[in-house]
Amino acid sequence: MVAIENLAAVLARELPSVTPASPSATSIVLPPQSLDFAHYPTSPRQQGVLFIVFLMPALAFVTVFLRVFNRITTKSYGMDDTLIIAAMVGLETLSMFLISEL
């Protein structure tokens, strides 16, 4: 019983909005019903994650495109370039699924 009281005290100190006496602990915040993303609540951490989720695949795409373009123009295209393109397709597909889940 003492351990539960200690845990409740730690939670009350660390997460004051989760205390049982708080009315906001039981309320659920739902997103807006519109698709106007400018009005969705976002935190700085979420904005950073969105930036990375969009930036990294775009940089990877540009890098792979420039590499393959260079290899084709110098006539040194090989199996490794084909595997890089296959991996890039997988990465872009995964990124689309991640973005659609946000």
N, CA, C and O atoms as a GROMACS GRO file, in nm:
protein
  408
    1MET      N    1   0.082  -0.118   0.000
    1MET     CA    2   0.000   0.000   0.000
    1MET      C    3   0.087   0.125   0.000
    1MET      O    4   0.050   0.226  -0.060
    2VAL      N    5   0.201   0.120   0.066
    2VAL     CA    6   0.291   0.233   0.072
    2VAL      C    7   0.350   0.260  -0.066
    2VAL      O    8   0.369   0.375  -0.105
    3ALA      N    9   0.379   0.152  -0.139
    3ALA     CA   10   0.436   0.169  -0.273
    3ALA      C   11   0.337   0.240  -0.365
    3ALA      O   12   0.378   0.322  -0.447
    4ILE      N   13   0.209   0.210  -0.353
    4ILE     CA   14   0.108   0.275  -0.436
    4ILE      C   15   0.097   0.422  -0.401
    4ILE      O   16   0.083   0.507  -0.490
    5GLU      N   17   0.102   0.455  -0.271
    5GLU     CA   18   0.097   0.594  -0.230
    5GLU      C   19   0.220   0.670  -0.279
    5GLU      O   20   0.211   0.785  -0.320
    6ASN      N   21   0.337   0.603  -0.273
    6ASN     CA   22   0.459   0.666  -0.324
    6ASN      C   23   0.449   0.689  -0.475
    6ASN      O   24   0.489   0.794  -0.525
    7LEU      N   25   0.395   0.592  -0.548
    7LEU     CA   26   0.377   0.607  -0.692
    7LEU      C   27   0.281   0.722  -0.723
    7LEU      O   28   0.306   0.800  -0.815
    8ALA      N   29   0.173   0.732  -0.648
    8ALA     CA   30   0.078   0.840  -0.668
    8ALA      C   31   0.143   0.976  -0.640
    8ALA      O   32   0.116   1.073  -0.709
    9ALA      N   33   0.229   0.982  -0.538
    9ALA     CA   34   0.298   1.107  -0.507
    9ALA      C   35   0.395   1.145  -0.618
    9ALA      O   36   0.406   1.262  -0.654
   10VAL      N   37   0.466   1.046  -0.672
   10VAL     CA   38   0.560   1.073  -0.782
   10VAL      C   39   0.484   1.119  -0.905
   10VAL      O   40   0.525   1.214  -0.971
   11LEU      N   41   0.374   1.052  -0.937
   11LEU     CA   42   0.295   1.092  -1.052
   11LEU      C   43   0.237   1.232  -1.034
   11LEU      O   44   0.233   1.311  -1.129
   12ALA      N   45   0.193   1.264  -0.915
   12ALA     CA   46   0.137   1.397  -0.890
   12ALA      C   47   0.244   1.504  -0.904
   12ALA      O   48   0.215   1.615  -0.948
   13ARG      N   49   0.368   1.470  -0.867
   13ARG     CA   50   0.476   1.566  -0.878
   13ARG      C   51   0.523   1.579  -1.022
   13ARG      O   52   0.546   1.691  -1.070
   14GLU      N   53   0.537   1.466  -1.094
   14GLU     CA   54   0.589   1.467  -1.230
   14GLU      C   55   0.484   1.507  -1.333
   14GLU      O   56   0.513   1.582  -1.426
   15LEU      N   57   0.362   1.459  -1.316
   15LEU     CA   58   0.254   1.485  -1.411
   15LEU      C   59   0.134   1.544  -1.337
   15LEU      O   60   0.039   1.472  -1.308
   16PRO      N   61   0.137   1.672  -1.307
   16PRO     CA   62   0.029   1.729  -1.227
   16PRO      C   63  -0.107   1.722  -1.294
   16PRO      O   64  -0.208   1.725  -1.224
   17SER      N   65  -0.114   1.713  -1.426
   17SER     CA   66  -0.244   1.709  -1.492
   17SER      C   67  -0.307   1.570  -1.487
   17SER      O   68  -0.420   1.553  -1.533
   18VAL      N   69  -0.238   1.470  -1.434
   18VAL     CA   70  -0.290   1.334  -1.432
   18VAL      C   71  -0.337   1.295  -1.293
   18VAL      O   72  -0.373   1.179  -1.271
   19THR      N   73  -0.337   1.386  -1.202
   19THR     CA   74  -0.383   1.353  -1.068
   19THR      C   75  -0.530   1.318  -1.071
   19THR      O   76  -0.604   1.374  -1.151
   20PRO      N   77  -0.576   1.227  -0.986
   20PRO     CA   78  -0.716   1.185  -0.989
   20PRO      C   79  -0.813   1.298  -0.960
   20PRO      O   80  -0.927   1.293  -1.008
   21ALA      N   81  -0.773   1.400  -0.885
   21ALA     CA   82  -0.864   1.510  -0.851
   21ALA      C   83  -0.882   1.607  -0.967
   21ALA      O   84  -0.974   1.689  -0.966
   22SER      N   85  -0.795   1.598  -1.068
   22SER     CA   86  -0.801   1.692  -1.179
   22SER      C   87  -0.915   1.656  -1.274
   22SER      O   88  -0.924   1.541  -1.317
   23PRO      N   89  -1.004   1.751  -1.308
   23PRO     CA   90  -1.112   1.720  -1.401
   23PRO      C   91  -1.063   1.697  -1.543
   23PRO      O   92  -1.129   1.627  -1.620
   24SER      N   93  -0.947   1.754  -1.579
   24SER     CA   94  -0.896   1.735  -1.715
   24SER      C   95  -0.836   1.597  -1.736
   24SER      O   96  -0.809   1.558  -1.849
   25ALA      N   97  -0.814   1.522  -1.626
   25ALA     CA   98  -0.756   1.388  -1.641
   25ALA      C   99  -0.854   1.293  -1.706
   25ALA      O  100  -0.813   1.196  -1.769
   26THR      N  101  -0.983   1.318  -1.691
   26THR     CA  102  -1.082   1.228  -1.750
   26THR      C  103  -1.134   1.278  -1.884
   26THR      O  104  -1.200   1.203  -1.955
   27SER      N  105  -1.105   1.402  -1.921
   27SER     CA  106  -1.154   1.453  -2.048
   27SER      C  107  -1.062   1.409  -2.161
   27SER      O  108  -0.941   1.398  -2.145
   28ILE      N  109  -1.122   1.383  -2.274
   28ILE     CA  110  -1.048   1.340  -2.392
   28ILE      C  111  -1.049   1.454  -2.492
   28ILE      O  112  -1.155   1.511  -2.521
   29VAL      N  113  -0.933   1.487  -2.545
   29VAL     CA  114  -0.922   1.594  -2.643
   29VAL      C  115  -0.928   1.530  -2.782
   29VAL      O  116  -0.841   1.451  -2.819
   30LEU      N  117  -1.031   1.564  -2.857
   30LEU     CA  118  -1.048   1.512  -2.991
   30LEU      C  119  -0.996   1.612  -3.093
   30LEU      O  120  -1.002   1.733  -3.068
   31PRO      N  121  -0.946   1.564  -3.207
   31PRO     CA  122  -0.901   1.658  -3.309
   31PRO      C  123  -1.020   1.728  -3.374
   31PRO      O  124  -1.132   1.680  -3.364
   32PRO      N  125  -0.996   1.840  -3.438
   32PRO     CA  126  -1.105   1.910  -3.507
   32PRO      C  127  -1.168   1.820  -3.614
   32PRO      O  128  -1.103   1.729  -3.665
   33GLN      N  129  -1.293   1.846  -3.646
   33GLN     CA  130  -1.364   1.764  -3.744
   33GLN      C  131  -1.332   1.801  -3.888
   33GLN      O  132  -1.372   1.730  -3.980
   34SER      N  133  -1.262   1.910  -3.910
   34SER     CA  134  -1.228   1.951  -4.045
   34SER      C  135  -1.090   1.899  -4.083
   34SER      O  136  -1.016   1.851  -3.998
   35LEU      N  137  -1.058   1.910  -4.211
   35LEU     CA  138  -0.926   1.871  -4.259
   35LEU      C  139  -0.834   1.992  -4.271
   35LEU      O  140  -0.732   1.985  -4.340
   36ASP      N  141  -0.869   2.100  -4.207
   36ASP     CA  142  -0.786   2.220  -4.207
   36ASP      C  143  -0.674   2.198  -4.104
   36ASP      O  144  -0.693   2.223  -3.985
   37PHE      N  145  -0.558   2.153  -4.152
   37PHE     CA  146  -0.451   2.114  -4.063
   37PHE      C  147  -0.388   2.232  -3.989
   37PHE      O  148  -0.314   2.212  -3.893
   38ALA      N  149  -0.415   2.353  -4.033
   38ALA     CA  150  -0.358   2.470  -3.965
   38ALA      C  151  -0.417   2.486  -3.826
   38ALA      O  152  -0.355   2.551  -3.741
   39HIS      N  153  -0.534   2.429  -3.799
   39HIS     CA  154  -0.598   2.444  -3.670
   39HIS      C  155  -0.579   2.324  -3.578
   39HIS      O  156  -0.633   2.323  -3.467
   40TYR      N  157  -0.505   2.223  -3.620
   40TYR     CA  158  -0.479   2.108  -3.535
   40TYR      C  159  -0.376   2.148  -3.428
   40TYR      O  160  -0.282   2.220  -3.459
   41PRO      N  161  -0.394   2.102  -3.305
   41PRO     CA  162  -0.294   2.134  -3.202
   41PRO      C  163  -0.168   2.053  -3.225
   41PRO      O  164  -0.174   1.931  -3.239
   42THR      N  165  -0.055   2.121  -3.228
   42THR     CA  166   0.074   2.052  -3.246
   42THR      C  167   0.173   2.104  -3.143
   42THR      O  168   0.168   2.220  -3.103
   43SER      N  169   0.261   2.015  -3.102
   43SER     CA  170   0.368   2.054  -3.010
   43SER      C  171   0.496   2.075  -3.091
   43SER      O  172   0.503   2.032  -3.206
   44PRO      N  173   0.595   2.140  -3.034
   44PRO     CA  174   0.722   2.158  -3.106
   44PRO      C  175   0.787   2.024  -3.143
   44PRO      O  176   0.849   2.013  -3.249
   45ARG      N  177   0.773   1.924  -3.058
   45ARG     CA  178   0.830   1.794  -3.089
   45ARG      C  179   0.760   1.731  -3.210
   45ARG      O  180   0.825   1.671  -3.295
   46GLN      N  181   0.629   1.744  -3.217
   46GLN     CA  182   0.554   1.690  -3.329
   46GLN      C  183   0.591   1.762  -3.458
   46GLN      O  184   0.602   1.699  -3.563
   47GLN      N  185   0.610   1.892  -3.451
   47GLN     CA  186   0.651   1.966  -3.569
   47GLN      C  187   0.790   1.922  -3.616
   47GLN      O  188   0.814   1.915  -3.737
   48GLY      N  189   0.880   1.894  -3.523
   48GLY     CA  190   1.012   1.845  -3.559
   48GLY      C  191   1.006   1.709  -3.625
   48GLY      O  192   1.078   1.683  -3.722
   49VAL      N  193   0.920   1.621  -3.574
   49VAL     CA  194   0.906   1.488  -3.634
   49VAL      C  195   0.848   1.499  -3.774
   49VAL      O  196   0.894   1.431  -3.865
   50LEU      N  197   0.748   1.584  -3.792
   50LEU     CA  198   0.692   1.604  -3.926
   50LEU      C  199   0.797   1.656  -4.023
   50LEU      O  200   0.803   1.613  -4.138
   51PHE      N  201   0.880   1.747  -3.977
   51PHE     CA  202   0.987   1.800  -4.061
   51PHE      C  203   1.081   1.689  -4.105
   51PHE      O  204   1.117   1.681  -4.222
   52ILE      N  205   1.121   1.603  -4.011
   52ILE     CA  206   1.213   1.494  -4.043
   52ILE      C  207   1.147   1.392  -4.134
   52ILE      O  208   1.209   1.341  -4.227
   53VAL      N  209   1.019   1.361  -4.108
   53VAL     CA  210   0.949   1.261  -4.189
   53VAL      C  211   0.938   1.306  -4.334
   53VAL      O  212   0.941   1.223  -4.424
   54PHE      N  213   0.926   1.436  -4.358
   54PHE     CA  214   0.920   1.485  -4.495
   54PHE      C  215   1.058   1.510  -4.554
   54PHE      O  216   1.080   1.486  -4.672
   55LEU      N  217   1.152   1.558  -4.474
   55LEU     CA  218   1.283   1.598  -4.525
   55LEU      C  219   1.371   1.479  -4.563
   55LEU      O  220   1.429   1.478  -4.672
   56MET      N  221   1.382   1.380  -4.476
   56MET     CA  222   1.477   1.272  -4.501
   56MET      C  223   1.445   1.190  -4.627
   56MET      O  224   1.537   1.162  -4.705
   57PRO      N  225   1.321   1.150  -4.650
   57PRO     CA  226   1.295   1.080  -4.776
   57PRO      C  227   1.318   1.167  -4.899
   57PRO      O  228   1.361   1.118  -5.003
   58ALA      N  229   1.290   1.298  -4.887
   58ALA     CA  230   1.316   1.387  -5.000
   58ALA      C  231   1.465   1.396  -5.030
   58ALA      O  232   1.506   1.393  -5.146
   59LEU      N  233   1.547   1.408  -4.926
   59LEU     CA  234   1.692   1.410  -4.946
   59LEU      C  235   1.743   1.279  -5.003
   59LEU      O  236   1.831   1.278  -5.089
   60ALA      N  237   1.688   1.168  -4.954
   60ALA     CA  238   1.729   1.037  -5.006
   60ALA      C  239   1.692   1.024  -5.153
   60ALA      O  240   1.770   0.972  -5.232
   61PHE      N  241   1.573   1.071  -5.189
   61PHE     CA  242   1.531   1.064  -5.329
   61PHE      C  243   1.624   1.145  -5.419
   61PHE      O  244   1.664   1.097  -5.525
   62VAL      N  245   1.656   1.266  -5.378
   62VAL     CA  246   1.745   1.352  -5.458
   62VAL      C  247   1.883   1.286  -5.471
   62VAL      O  248   1.942   1.286  -5.579
   63THR      N  249   1.935   1.231  -5.363
   63THR     CA  250   2.066   1.167  -5.366
   63THR      C  251   2.068   1.047  -5.458
   63THR      O  252   2.160   1.031  -5.538
   64VAL      N  253   1.966   0.962  -5.448
   64VAL     CA  254   1.960   0.843  -5.534
   64VAL      C  255   1.942   0.883  -5.680
   64VAL      O  256   2.004   0.825  -5.769
   65PHE      N  257   1.856   0.983  -5.704
   65PHE     CA  258   1.837   1.029  -5.842
   65PHE      C  259   1.968   1.079  -5.902
   65PHE      O  260   2.002   1.043  -6.015
   66LEU      N  261   2.042   1.162  -5.828
   66LEU     CA  262   2.168   1.214  -5.880
   66LEU      C  263   2.270   1.103  -5.902
   66LEU      O  264   2.345   1.106  -6.000
   67ARG      N  265   2.275   1.005  -5.812
   67ARG     CA  266   2.368   0.894  -5.829
   67ARG      C  267   2.335   0.812  -5.953
   67ARG      O  268   2.424   0.781  -6.033
   68VAL      N  269   2.208   0.777  -5.970
   68VAL     CA  270   2.167   0.697  -6.085
   68VAL      C  271   2.187   0.776  -6.215
   68VAL      O  272   2.232   0.720  -6.315
   69PHE      N  273   2.154   0.904  -6.213
   69PHE     CA  274   2.177   0.987  -6.332
   69PHE      C  275   2.326   0.988  -6.370
   69PHE      O  276   2.360   0.976  -6.488
   70ASN      N  277   2.412   1.004  -6.271
   70ASN     CA  278   2.555   1.004  -6.296
   70ASN      C  279   2.602   0.869  -6.350
   70ASN      O  280   2.683   0.864  -6.443
   71ARG      N  281   2.552   0.760  -6.292
   71ARG     CA  282   2.594   0.626  -6.336
   71ARG      C  283   2.545   0.596  -6.478
   71ARG      O  284   2.615   0.529  -6.554
   72ILE      N  285   2.426   0.647  -6.514
   72ILE     CA  286   2.376   0.623  -6.650
   72ILE      C  287   2.455   0.705  -6.750
   72ILE      O  288   2.489   0.655  -6.857
   73THR      N  289   2.486   0.831  -6.718
   73THR     CA  290   2.559   0.916  -6.813
   73THR      C  291   2.703   0.869  -6.830
   73THR      O  292   2.760   0.888  -6.937
   74THR      N  293   2.762   0.809  -6.729
   74THR     CA  294   2.899   0.758  -6.743
   74THR      C  295   2.902   0.611  -6.784
   74THR      O  296   3.008   0.550  -6.791
   75LYS      N  297   2.784   0.555  -6.811
   75LYS     CA  298   2.769   0.416  -6.855
   75LYS      C  299   2.831   0.316  -6.757
   75LYS      O  300   2.894   0.219  -6.798
   76SER      N  301   2.812   0.340  -6.628
   76SER     CA  302   2.862   0.248  -6.526
   76SER      C  303   2.749   0.202  -6.433
   76SER      O  304   2.772   0.172  -6.316
   77TYR      N  305   2.628   0.196  -6.489
   77TYR     CA  306   2.512   0.151  -6.412
   77TYR      C  307   2.528   0.002  -6.382
   77TYR      O  308   2.563  -0.076  -6.471
   78GLY      N  309   2.501  -0.037  -6.256
   78GLY     CA  310   2.519  -0.177  -6.218
   78GLY      C  311   2.407  -0.229  -6.130
   78GLY      O  312   2.307  -0.161  -6.108
   79MET      N  313   2.426  -0.351  -6.082
   79MET     CA  314   2.326  -0.416  -5.998
   79MET      C  315   2.307  -0.340  -5.867
   79MET      O  316   2.196  -0.335  -5.814
   80ASP      N  317   2.414  -0.282  -5.814
   80ASP     CA  318   2.400  -0.206  -5.690
   80ASP      C  319   2.305  -0.088  -5.705
   80ASP      O  320   2.234  -0.054  -5.611
   81ASP      N  321   2.304  -0.025  -5.822
   81ASP     CA  322   2.211   0.085  -5.846
   81ASP      C  323   2.067   0.036  -5.851
   81ASP      O  324   1.977   0.104  -5.804
   82THR      N  325   2.046  -0.081  -5.908
   82THR     CA  326   1.912  -0.140  -5.910
   82THR      C  327   1.864  -0.169  -5.768
   82THR      O  328   1.748  -0.144  -5.736
   83LEU      N  329   1.952  -0.221  -5.684
   83LEU     CA  330   1.916  -0.249  -5.545
   83LEU      C  331   1.888  -0.121  -5.467
   83LEU      O  332   1.800  -0.118  -5.382
   84ILE      N  333   1.962  -0.015  -5.497
   84ILE     CA  334   1.938   0.113  -5.431
   84ILE      C  335   1.800   0.167  -5.470
   84ILE      O  336   1.728   0.219  -5.385
   85ILE      N  337   1.764   0.154  -5.597
   85ILE     CA  338   1.632   0.200  -5.642
   85ILE      C  339   1.522   0.118  -5.575
   85ILE      O  340   1.420   0.174  -5.534
   86ALA      N  341   1.541  -0.014  -5.562
   86ALA     CA  342   1.443  -0.099  -5.494
   86ALA      C  343   1.428  -0.057  -5.348
   86ALA      O  344   1.316  -0.050  -5.296
   87ALA      N  345   1.539  -0.030  -5.281
   87ALA     CA  346   1.533   0.015  -5.141
   87ALA      C  347   1.466   0.151  -5.131
   87ALA      O  348   1.394   0.178  -5.034
   88MET      N  349   1.488   0.235  -5.229
   88MET     CA  350   1.427   0.368  -5.229
   88MET      C  351   1.276   0.357  -5.244
   88MET      O  352   1.202   0.431  -5.179
   89VAL      N  353   1.229   0.267  -5.328
   89VAL     CA  354   1.085   0.246  -5.344
   89VAL      C  355   1.025   0.201  -5.210
   89VAL      O  356   0.918   0.247  -5.171
   90GLY      N  357   1.094   0.110  -5.141
   90GLY     CA  358   1.047   0.066  -5.010
   90GLY      C  359   1.045   0.178  -4.909
   90GLY      O  360   0.950   0.190  -4.831
   91LEU      N  361   1.146   0.261  -4.908
   91LEU     CA  362   1.153   0.374  -4.816
   91LEU      C  363   1.041   0.474  -4.842
   91LEU      O  364   0.977   0.521  -4.749
   92GLU      N  365   1.017   0.505  -4.969
   92GLU     CA  366   0.911   0.601  -5.002
   92GLU      C  367   0.774   0.545  -4.966
   92GLU      O  368   0.687   0.619  -4.920
   93THR      N  369   0.755   0.414  -4.986
   93THR     CA  370   0.628   0.352  -4.948
   93THR      C  371   0.608   0.360  -4.797
   93THR      O  372   0.499   0.394  -4.751
   94LEU      N  373   0.711   0.328  -4.722
   94LEU     CA  374   0.703   0.337  -4.575
   94LEU      C  375   0.675   0.480  -4.531
   94LEU      O  376   0.596   0.503  -4.440
   95SER      N  377   0.739   0.576  -4.593
   95SER     CA  378   0.718   0.716  -4.558
   95SER      C  379   0.575   0.758  -4.585
   95SER      O  380   0.516   0.834  -4.507
   96MET      N  381   0.517   0.711  -4.696
   96MET     CA  382   0.378   0.745  -4.726
   96MET      C  383   0.284   0.688  -4.621
   96MET      O  384   0.188   0.753  -4.581
   97PHE      N  385   0.311   0.565  -4.576
   97PHE     CA  386   0.228   0.506  -4.471
   97PHE      C  387   0.243   0.583  -4.341
   97PHE      O  388   0.144   0.605  -4.270
   98LEU      N  389   0.364   0.624  -4.307
   98LEU     CA  390   0.386   0.702  -4.184
   98LEU      C  391   0.315   0.836  -4.190
   98LEU      O  392   0.253   0.879  -4.092
   99ILE      N  393   0.324   0.901  -4.303
   99ILE     CA  394   0.260   1.032  -4.317
   99ILE      C  395   0.108   1.018  -4.312
   99ILE      O  396   0.040   1.102  -4.254
  100SER      N  397   0.055   0.911  -4.371
  100SER     CA  398  -0.090   0.895  -4.370
  100SER      C  399  -0.142   0.862  -4.230
  100SER      O  400  -0.260   0.883  -4.202
  101GLU      N  401  -0.057   0.810  -4.142
  101GLU     CA  402  -0.098   0.777  -4.006
  101GLU      C  403  -0.090   0.897  -3.912
  101GLU      O  404  -0.143   0.891  -3.801
  102LEU      N  405  -0.024   1.005  -3.954
  102LEU     CA  406  -0.009   1.122  -3.867
  102LEU      C  407  -0.135   1.198  -3.854
  102LEU      O  408  -0.139   1.299  -3.784
   0.00000   0.00000   0.00000
